Amino acid sequence: MLTETKQRYYTTEEYLALEETAEFKSEYRDGDIVPMPGGTANHNKLAGNFYKRFPLSVGGQSYEVFINDMRLWIPRYSFYTYPDVMVMQGEPVYVGTNTTAVTNPLLIVEVLSKSTKNYDRGEKFMCYRSLPELREYILIDQYSYHLEQFAKTRDGKWLLTEYESEDDMLILESVKFQISLRDIYDRIKFDVVA
């Protein structure tokens, strides 16, 4: 006879307390705590390449840029996660009195892995789209020159543009900034098994 195990429900407070002492990061999905997979060298380099080339001010506008360890809170879905890179225009809006989670990214960048690519394109992107400030979502493939840019149009639709050559230039819609795929993929070795 098979017995069903009851899954424990965690409050956001319990999750945040556990994350403070956890050895590995986890997402919080409406009561569930889900361990996040570890990253590869390519994953880390790709996020870092975008992060270090993004300017902190453009045309008089100031930006805050966070990488990997800053949590994002999505209230509509009761969801905490750690995007690879987040960009906020102006000051970050933090959750509560801590400075460990924000709610107002203008731009999110995720580096795709084999185990998370469908989740990043699907359910996670659905959650991200509920954030009113979000204008752009970038997905970077770590196994080949391939980048997907989702930009929110003025009428609220999401437009996809794909890039597949090291000579392509990613031109952001949310910020007056462009970067070549050659710069994003600097020092990336595609033959390294992930």
NORQUI-V869485 format. One record per residue. N is the residue number from 1. RES is the residue in one small letter. D_LAST is the distance of its C-alpha to the last C-alpha in Angstrom with 1 decimal. Layout:
BEGIN
N/RES/D_LAST
N/RES/D_LAST
END
This chain:
BEGIN
1/m/39.4
2/l/36.2
3/t/36.5
4/e/34.6
5/t/33.2
6/k/34.0
7/q/31.3
8/r/32.3
9/y/32.9
10/y/32.1
11/t/34.0
12/t/32.4
13/e/34.3
14/e/32.9
15/y/29.3
16/l/29.9
17/a/31.5
18/l/28.6
19/e/26.1
20/e/28.3
21/t/27.6
22/a/24.2
23/e/21.4
24/f/18.8
25/k/19.3
26/s/20.5
27/e/21.9
28/y/25.5
29/r/26.3
30/d/30.1
31/g/30.6
32/d/27.3
33/i/24.8
34/v/21.2
35/p/18.5
36/m/15.7
37/p/12.0
38/g/10.6
39/g/8.9
40/t/6.3
41/a/8.4
42/n/8.3
43/h/9.3
44/n/11.9
45/k/13.2
46/l/13.7
47/a/15.7
48/g/17.5
49/n/18.4
50/f/20.1
51/y/21.6
52/k/23.2
53/r/24.7
54/f/26.2
55/p/29.9
56/l/31.7
57/s/34.8
58/v/35.5
59/g/39.0
60/g/40.5
61/q/38.0
62/s/36.0
63/y/32.5
64/e/30.5
65/v/26.7
66/f/24.5
67/i/20.8
68/n/18.6
69/d/21.3
70/m/24.2
71/r/24.8
72/l/26.1
73/w/28.9
74/i/29.7
75/p/33.2
76/r/33.7
77/y/30.9
78/s/31.2
79/f/27.5
80/y/25.8
81/t/22.3
82/y/20.3
83/p/19.5
84/d/17.3
85/v/20.4
86/m/24.0
87/v/27.1
88/m/30.6
89/q/33.8
90/g/36.3
91/e/36.1
92/p/33.5
93/v/35.0
94/y/34.1
95/v/34.4
96/g/37.4
97/t/38.3
98/n/34.9
99/t/32.6
100/t/29.4
101/a/29.1
102/v/30.1
103/t/31.3
104/n/31.8
105/p/28.9
106/l/29.9
107/l/26.4
108/i/23.0
109/v/19.6
110/e/16.4
111/v/12.9
112/l/11.5
113/s/8.5
114/k/8.6
115/s/10.6
116/t/12.8
117/k/13.6
118/n/16.8
119/y/17.9
120/d/17.6
121/r/19.6
122/g/22.0
123/e/23.4
124/k/22.0
125/f/23.4
126/m/26.6
127/c/27.0
128/y/26.3
129/r/29.0
130/s/31.6
131/l/31.6
132/p/34.6
133/e/33.5
134/l/30.2
135/r/30.6
136/e/27.2
137/y/23.6
138/i/20.8
139/l/17.4
140/i/14.9
141/d/12.1
142/q/9.1
143/y/8.6
144/s/12.3
145/y/15.6
146/h/16.4
147/l/18.1
148/e/20.4
149/q/23.4
150/f/25.6
151/a/28.9
152/k/31.8
153/t/35.0
154/r/38.5
155/d/39.3
156/g/36.3
157/k/34.1
158/w/30.5
159/l/30.0
160/l/26.6
161/t/26.0
162/e/23.0
163/y/21.9
164/e/20.1
165/s/21.2
166/e/20.7
167/d/24.5
168/d/24.6
169/m/26.0
170/l/25.1
171/i/28.5
172/l/28.4
173/e/31.2
174/s/31.5
175/v/31.9
176/k/33.4
177/f/30.3
178/q/28.3
179/i/25.2
180/s/23.8
181/l/20.4
182/r/20.6
183/d/21.0
184/i/18.3
185/y/15.7
186/d/17.4
187/r/15.4
188/i/12.1
189/k/10.6
190/f/9.3
191/d/9.1
192/v/6.3
193/v/3.8
194/a/0.0
END
